[in-house]
Amino acid sequence: MRSGVRALAVALPACAALLAIATWATHARIEREAHRHALALLASVLPPDAYDNDPLADRTAVTQPDAFGTREPANVLRGRLGGKPSAVVVDAVAQGYAGPIRLVVGVRYDGGVAGVRIVEHAETPGLGDAFATDGGAWLARFRDRGADARWAVKKDDGDFDQFAGATITPRAIVAAVRKAREYCTANRDALFAAPEK
Ligand SMILES: Cc1cc2nc3c(=O)[nH]c(=O)nc-3n(C[C@H](O)[C@H](O)[C@H](O)COP(=O)(O)O)c2cc1C
């Protein structure tokens, strides 16, 4: 019996140590995976030659429901080139046909859109999700659009194609990108001066 207790006394700390190591390793793997995902997302809305800092480590957040479509603080990543502001990457939410559409928008300091990516949506497959099934062609149409673009779908005399039988979704996305771009351009110096969050 005594030897059983002794064995337990040795085994329990060893198990606890193993568990701690396994938890740490899992945590590290999850963090690495999240970082890899964030880098891929960043690369999809901002070309690598647009910044030479680490925008993932140069972030702030702003609560601007009118600009970003959410009452939650919107993350703002800041890109700098040679120490000067070059672009921001912001979260925005469009109200689609089937609910919120979560976007990430890259906006260059000169006011041009660098890229748009949709990270979450519930639009109807085969109807409102055309942006997700065309290899990125529709979203690519936002690139380099600035103040002089006609920020509406073609049906509303704008520059952006609507989808066959589905105008609500592209209207919502165009409006969300327009508002995010306008806010980021009008407030660019404040965004770059804001404290890290
Ligand atoms: C079941 C069902 C699902 C629909 N899903 C979408 C959708 O995801 N996105 C969208 O823009 N329209 C969707 N529509 C069509 C819209 O109701 C609307 O007719 C269409 O967007 C055209 O809008 P417009 O009249 O402003 O041009 C759906 C319609 C039905 C019946």
The ligand as a Tripos MOL2 file, in Angstrom:
@<TRIPOS>MOLECULE
LIG
   31    33     1     0     0
SMALL
NO_CHARGES

@<TRIPOS>ATOM
      1 C1        -34.6920   32.5310  -51.1560 C.3       1 LIG1
      2 C2        -34.1150   33.7980  -51.6940 C.ar      1 LIG1
      3 C3        -32.8040   34.1140  -51.3950 C.ar      1 LIG1
      4 C4        -32.2240   35.2820  -51.8690 C.ar      1 LIG1
      5 N1        -30.9280   35.5700  -51.5550 N.ar      1 LIG1
      6 C5        -30.3930   36.7280  -51.9660 C.ar      1 LIG1
      7 C6        -29.0560   37.0780  -51.6210 C.ar      1 LIG1
      8 O1        -28.3290   36.3480  -50.9420 O.2       1 LIG1
      9 N2        -28.5930   38.2800  -52.0670 N.ar      1 LIG1
     10 C7        -29.3440   39.1390  -52.8350 C.ar      1 LIG1
     11 O2        -28.8420   40.2070  -53.1790 O.2       1 LIG1
     12 N3        -30.5810   38.8160  -53.1690 N.ar      1 LIG1
     13 C8        -31.1380   37.6390  -52.7770 C.ar      1 LIG1
     14 N4        -32.4040   37.3280  -53.1370 N.ar      1 LIG1
     15 C9        -33.1080   38.2060  -54.0830 C.3       1 LIG1
     16 C10       -33.6090   39.4560  -53.4280 C.3       1 LIG1
     17 O3        -34.7940   39.2210  -52.7340 O.3       1 LIG1
     18 C11       -33.8800   40.5610  -54.4860 C.3       1 LIG1
     19 O4        -34.9270   40.1520  -55.3030 O.3       1 LIG1
     20 C12       -32.6450   40.7960  -55.3620 C.3       1 LIG1
     21 O5        -31.5530   41.1200  -54.5540 O.3       1 LIG1
     22 C13       -32.8860   41.9010  -56.3940 C.3       1 LIG1
     23 O6        -32.9120   43.1500  -55.7830 O.3       1 LIG1
     24 P1        -33.3460   44.4780  -56.5620 P.3       1 LIG1
     25 O7        -34.7920   44.3390  -56.8000 O.co2     1 LIG1
     26 O8        -32.9950   45.5910  -55.6350 O.co2     1 LIG1
     27 O9        -32.5550   44.5190  -57.8250 O.co2     1 LIG1
     28 C14       -32.9800   36.1590  -52.6600 C.ar      1 LIG1
     29 C15       -34.3240   35.8530  -52.9350 C.ar      1 LIG1
     30 C16       -34.8700   34.6990  -52.4580 C.ar      1 LIG1
     31 C17       -36.3050   34.4030  -52.7760 C.3       1 LIG1
@<TRIPOS>BOND
     1     1     2 1
     2     2     3 ar
     3     2    30 ar
     4     3     4 ar
     5     4     5 ar
     6     4    28 ar
     7     5     6 ar
     8     6     7 ar
     9     6    13 1
    10     7     8 2
    11     7     9 ar
    12     9    10 ar
    13    10    11 2
    14    10    12 ar
    15    12    13 ar
    16    13    14 ar
    17    14    15 1
    18    14    28 ar
    19    15    16 1
    20    16    17 1
    21    16    18 1
    22    18    19 1
    23    18    20 1
    24    20    21 1
    25    20    22 1
    26    22    23 1
    27    23    24 1
    28    24    25 2
    29    24    26 1
    30    24    27 1
    31    28    29 ar
    32    29    30 ar
    33    30    31 1
@<TRIPOS>SUBSTRUCTURE
     1 LIG1         1 GROUP 0 **** ****
